């Protein structure tokens, strides 16, 4: 066994002793003799030049330095286990359960067709999808992945950019007929406010020519669901701001009209958000890769 491999094994012996608070219990857990565990921990201490475990006839306790070193060793061993697992999964067809969450609008407009295509490509993967306009806790809900619109925030989770989306001011043709070509004229229309947003009636605009303007329309109807707002706008209840991924098809089919096409709202960010930790199961990696490919048109 090489020197580096021996040192790595000694880390595992040391962690087992600290976790079990006993050389005897650690040896039983590792399937080796107590003498082997004691010898390997002693050699680790000698190599480091510091006492890691205080031994008495009644107790086995880590020293202050040992506690700090234990935390680092646990992380090293965890990363090694994840690397081995990830390497093993890289050669296998993705299988098992994938649990993810997204907003109702994104789940309906984007994920539904993507999930159908993903299942055709990876039939051994089952998916459980929780749609919610609230940000579900990934750890509490035991979720593998969240698709989040807008800022990710300081959640401590790991995020990967999925690019951006464009918020568009839209209305049904019957409402659009009464709209002028200026921000003031559009502000005067009846509006359906999306209360799921932080500022549903405050919209800074930038013109192609560089001018800026902020519109603050009054709500004729207020709703707390993007999909419900979409339905109201389709029914001719008023104008609103909706994401391009939800309304592009309606605009192409003539069901909705984009208002103020020369003015633009700031694009929004889309992210794939994962629980803490570096290891991503094969179904998660495959799904995110497919999602990224679909956004690139691949």
N, C-alpha and C positions, 0 to 999 in steps of 0.2 A: 504494500500500500504506500502511495506517495506521501510525502510530508504534508502537502496541502489537504489531501483526502483524510489523513489521520487527524489533522487539526479540525477539520469539519466534523468528523465523528465525535471528537472531544466536546465540541459545542453542544451536540445533541445529548451526550451523557450529562454534561453540566446542567442543561436546561431540565432534563428529567429529574435530577437530584433536587434542584430548587423547587420544581413543581410538586414533587412528592414529599419534600422535607425529610427525605430518608434515602440513604444509599441502598438499603435492602429493598425498599419498595421500587426505587428507580431500576435496580437490576432486574427485578421481576417483570417490570413493565417492558424493559428492553430485551428480555430473554437472554441475558448474560449473567455471569457470576458477579457477586458484590465486589470481589477483588478486582475484576476487570474495570468496573465503574470507578472504584476508588483510585486505581492506578492511572486511568485516563484523565480524571479530573486533576489529580496531583501533577501530572505532566503538563496539563494546560496552565495550571497556576505557575509552574516552574518556567514555562515559556514566556508567560506574561510578567513574571516577577512580582506577583501580588496575590494575596490570599483572597479567594472568592467565596469560600464556604468556611464558616466557623464550626468546628466539630467538637462536641463534648460527648460525654457518656450518655447524656439524656436527650440532647437536641442536635439537630443539624440545621443551621440557619445561614442564609447568605449574608455576607458582609455588606456594608454600604456600597462598596465598589462592585460587589457581586450582584447586587440588585440592579444597578445601572447597566452592568454588562449583560445580565439576563434579558433585559428588555431589548437590547440590540440583537442578541442571539435569537430570540423568538422571531424577530422581524426577518433576520437572515434565513432562518429555517423555513419560515412561511413563504418567502419569495422563492426559495429553492423548490419547495413543493409545488408552488404555482407554475414555475417554469417547466417542471417535469410534466405536470398535468397538461399544460398548454401545448407542449411539444407532442404529447401523446394524442391530443385531440386534433392537432393540425393534420394528422394523417387519416382521420376518421370522418365519415359522413356525419354532419351535425344531427343530433338526436336529443330527445328529452323534452322538457317543458321550458318555454320562454314566456315570462310574465312581464308585461309592459303596460305603460299608461301614456295617454295623450289626451288632448282636449277633444271635446265632442266634434268640433268642426274639422280638426286635422284628422282625427280618427275616421270620420265619415268620408271626407273628400280625398285623403291621401292614403291612409293606412289600409282601408278596406280593399282596394284593388291590389295594393302591394302585398298584403297578407295572403290573398288568394294566389298570387304568382309565387310567393315564397313557399307556400305549402306544396305547390306543384313541383317546385325544384327540390324541396327538402321534406318529403312526406313523413319522415321519422320524427319531425319536430311538431309538438303540440303547442298551441299558443293560448294564453289567457290574457285578454286585453281589458283593462279597466279605464273607461273613458270618463273624464271628469274635468270640469273647468277649474277646479281647485287643484293645488299642487299637492299630490299625495306623497306621503313620506315613504321613500323607497325601502328603508330598512323595516319600518313598522309593518308595511304591507307586503314585505318579502318580494319586492319587484326587482327584476333584472335590469330594467331600462325605462327611462322616461323621455318622451319627446316634448321639449319645452319651447314655447314661443316667448320671445322677449328676454330680458336679463335673467341669467341663471341665479344670481344672488349668492351670498356667502353660505352655502349649504354644507361645504366640506366635501361634496361629491365631486366626481370627475366628469368633465364635460368635453364633448367633441363637437365642433361646429358643423352644422349641416347647411351653412350658407344663410341667405337672407330671403325674406318674403316682402312683397310690396302691399301696403294698405291702400285700398282704392276707394274713392268716393263714388257710390253707385246709387241708382234709383231705377224703378221700373219705367218703361217708356212713357206711361201716362203721367208720371210725376216729372220726368225729365223734360217734357214739353214745356213745362212752366218755369224751367230753370234757365237763367241767363248764362252768360259766359264769364261772369265775374264772381269772385269769392263772395261778395256781398249778396248777389242774387241767389247763390246756392245756400247761403246762410238763412235766407228768408223762407226756404222750403220747410215743410214739416219734416222733422227728423225722428228717427228711431234710435234712441241712445242705447249703447251696449254697456250695461252696468257691470259686466265682467271685466271691463277695462279700468285702469287707474284713473284716467281723465277722459271719459267718453264724449265730452262736449268741448274739448280744447284741442284744436288741430293746427299746428304750425305748418305752413305751406311754403314751398320754394318753386318759383317759376323757372321755366327753361332759360329765360333771359337773365336770371339772377335775382329778380325781385323776391321779397319775402312778405308774407302776410299770415296772420293767424285768424282763423274763424272760430267763433264760439256760438253755434246755433242753439236754439231752445228745443228741448225734447217735447214732441207731441206724444210719444210713447217711450217708455223705458222698460228694458228687459235685461235679465241677467244671464242670458245664454246667446252665444254667437250664432248658433244654428237657428234659434227662435228669431233673432234679429234678421237673419237671412230670409227666413220664411215671410216675415212681415214686409220686408223690402220687395220681395218678389210679388207679394199681394198688392203692392201699390200704396202701402201705408206711409211711406216717406223715404227720404234719403238716409244713408248711413255710410260708415266706413267699415269695409270688410276686407279680409285678406285675399290676395290674388288667387291663391290655391283653391279658395272656395267659390269664387265668382268668375274666373276666367271662362269656364264653360258657358255660364249664363250670358256673359257679354258676347261670346262668339255666336250663340244661338239667338241673340236679340231679346232675351228675356230681361236683361238688365242693360243699362247704359252707363258708361263711365262718365262722370261729370268732371269738368275742369281738367281735360286731358293734358293741358299745358302746365298744370301745377302738380307738384308731387309732395307726398308725405314722406317723412323719414322712413327708410326701410327698417323692418324688424329682424331680429336675429332668431334663428332656429338652432337648437342644440339637442344632441343625444346626451343624456345625463345618466351616469352609472353610479352605483353605490361605491363607497370608498374601497380601495384595493386595486391592484394592477391586473389581476387575472380576470379575463372575460371568457365565459364559456363559449364553446363553438357556435351554438345557436345565436347568441348575442352578436358575435363578430360577423356571422354570415348575414344576419338581418340588417345590421347597420351598413355593411358593405353594399347590400342590395339597395338600401334606401339612398345612399350616396350616389350609386350608379344611376338610379332613376332620376335624381335631381340633375345629374349631368346629362341626362338624355341617353345614357348608355344601356 
